[in-house]
Amino acid sequence: METNPSRNLQDELMESAHRIWLAGLGALAAAEEEGSKVFSKLVERGKDVEAKGKEQAAGAKEQFKSTVENVKGQAADAWSGLSDKLDEKLTAALHRLGVPTREEIRSLTQKIEELNAKVDQLRPRVTPATGEPATIVTPTGEPVSEA
């Protein structure tokens, strides 16, 4: 039985793409898990700060709110950075595998539509059969009679 090298390459590419997909999912799961741990630690810290804040003056309460917002912003920035890095890695892997981007597909679709329109303009137009000799109309609109 003869092996098909093209088929083997396709199988390898599909397996590689699948493994990359699984790695991305694993990274996302790990990030969510770590994010949950960080969030839980922040909640515990927040509880401690809140208890101390109730004992202090109104000024300390405002400082607490500022600290909480700052921590939330840092956590959001860290999560966003991780998400961006994962997107970049997945995009790079797909690009290496030759998977076109959404923009490349849109561009090619637009070019195909333009070419189809040009082909339609160049296609000769034939009048319906009426028993008379057919008249072909060129793209410029000039009639050409058949002999």
C-alpha positions as CSV (number, residue, x, y, z in Angstrom):
1,M,0.0,0.0,0.0
2,E,1.4,3.4,-1.0
3,T,1.4,6.3,1.5
4,N,0.3,9.7,0.3
5,P,2.9,12.3,1.4
6,S,0.4,15.1,0.9
7,R,-2.1,13.4,3.2
8,N,0.6,12.8,5.8
9,L,1.5,16.5,5.7
10,Q,-2.2,17.4,6.0
11,D,-2.5,15.1,9.0
12,E,0.6,16.6,10.6
13,L,-0.7,20.1,10.1
14,M,-4.1,19.2,11.5
15,E,-2.4,17.6,14.5
16,S,-0.1,20.6,15.0
17,A,-3.0,23.0,14.8
18,H,-5.0,20.9,17.3
19,R,-2.1,20.8,19.7
20,I,-1.7,24.6,19.4
21,W,-5.4,25.0,20.1
22,L,-5.2,22.7,23.1
23,A,-2.1,24.6,24.4
24,G,-4.0,27.8,24.1
25,L,-7.0,26.4,26.0
26,G,-4.6,25.1,28.7
27,A,-3.0,28.5,29.0
28,L,-6.4,30.2,29.3
29,A,-7.4,27.7,32.0
30,A,-4.2,28.3,33.9
31,A,-4.6,32.0,33.6
32,E,-8.2,31.7,34.9
33,E,-7.0,29.5,37.8
34,E,-4.2,31.9,38.7
35,G,-6.5,34.9,38.3
36,S,-9.0,33.3,40.7
37,K,-6.3,32.7,43.3
38,V,-5.1,36.3,43.0
39,F,-8.7,37.6,43.2
40,S,-9.2,35.5,46.4
41,K,-6.1,36.9,47.9
42,L,-7.2,40.4,47.0
43,V,-10.6,39.8,48.6
44,E,-8.9,38.7,51.8
45,R,-6.7,41.7,51.8
46,G,-9.6,43.9,51.0
47,K,-11.5,42.5,54.0
48,D,-8.6,43.4,56.3
49,V,-8.2,46.9,54.9
50,E,-12.0,47.4,55.2
51,A,-12.0,46.4,58.9
52,K,-9.2,48.9,59.6
53,G,-10.8,51.5,57.5
54,K,-14.0,51.4,59.6
55,E,-12.0,52.2,62.7
56,Q,-10.3,55.1,61.1
57,A,-11.5,58.5,60.0
58,A,-13.3,59.3,56.8
59,G,-10.0,60.3,55.1
60,A,-8.7,56.7,55.6
61,K,-11.9,55.4,54.0
62,E,-11.2,57.5,50.9
63,Q,-7.6,56.2,50.7
64,F,-8.9,52.6,50.9
65,K,-11.3,53.2,48.0
66,S,-8.4,54.6,46.0
67,T,-6.2,51.5,46.9
68,V,-9.0,49.1,45.9
69,E,-9.5,50.8,42.6
70,N,-5.7,50.8,41.9
71,V,-5.5,47.1,42.7
72,K,-8.5,46.4,40.4
73,G,-6.9,48.3,37.6
74,Q,-3.6,46.5,38.1
75,A,-5.4,43.1,38.1
76,A,-7.4,44.1,35.0
77,D,-4.2,45.3,33.3
78,A,-2.4,42.0,34.1
79,W,-5.4,40.0,32.9
80,S,-5.6,42.0,29.7
81,G,-1.8,41.7,29.1
82,L,-2.1,37.9,29.5
83,S,-5.0,37.7,27.1
84,D,-3.2,39.9,24.5
85,K,-0.1,37.7,24.7
86,L,-2.2,34.5,24.3
87,D,-3.9,36.1,21.2
88,E,-0.5,37.1,19.8
89,K,0.9,33.6,20.2
90,L,-2.2,31.9,18.7
91,T,-2.2,34.4,15.8
92,A,1.5,33.8,15.1
93,A,1.0,30.0,15.2
94,L,-1.9,30.2,12.8
95,H,0.1,32.5,10.5
96,R,3.0,30.0,10.5
97,L,0.5,27.3,9.5
98,G,-0.7,29.4,6.6
99,V,-4.1,30.2,8.0
100,P,-5.2,33.5,6.4
101,T,-6.4,36.4,8.6
102,R,-9.9,37.8,8.5
103,E,-8.5,40.9,6.8
104,E,-6.7,38.8,4.1
105,I,-9.9,36.9,3.4
106,R,-11.9,40.1,3.1
107,S,-9.3,41.6,0.7
108,L,-9.3,38.4,-1.5
109,T,-13.1,38.4,-1.5
110,Q,-13.2,42.0,-2.6
111,K,-10.7,41.3,-5.4
112,I,-12.7,38.3,-6.6
113,E,-15.9,40.5,-6.7
114,E,-14.1,43.1,-8.7
115,L,-12.8,40.5,-11.1
116,N,-16.2,39.0,-11.5
117,A,-17.6,42.4,-12.3
118,K,-14.9,43.0,-14.9
119,V,-15.5,39.5,-16.5
120,D,-19.3,40.3,-16.7
121,Q,-18.5,43.6,-18.5
122,L,-16.3,41.8,-21.0
123,R,-18.7,39.0,-21.7
124,P,-20.5,39.6,-25.1
125,R,-24.2,40.1,-24.8
126,V,-26.4,38.0,-27.2
127,T,-30.0,39.0,-28.2
128,P,-32.7,36.3,-27.9
129,A,-33.4,34.2,-30.9
130,T,-36.1,35.8,-33.0
131,G,-35.5,34.2,-36.4
132,E,-33.3,37.1,-37.3
133,P,-29.5,36.9,-37.4
134,A,-28.0,37.2,-34.0
135,T,-26.5,40.6,-33.0
136,I,-23.7,40.5,-30.5
137,V,-23.1,43.7,-28.5
138,T,-19.5,44.4,-27.4
139,P,-18.7,45.8,-23.9
140,T,-18.6,49.3,-25.5
141,G,-22.2,48.9,-26.7
142,E,-21.5,48.6,-30.4
143,P,-23.5,45.9,-32.2
144,V,-21.6,43.3,-34.2
145,S,-23.7,41.3,-36.7
146,E,-23.0,37.6,-37.4
147,A,-22.6,36.6,-41.0
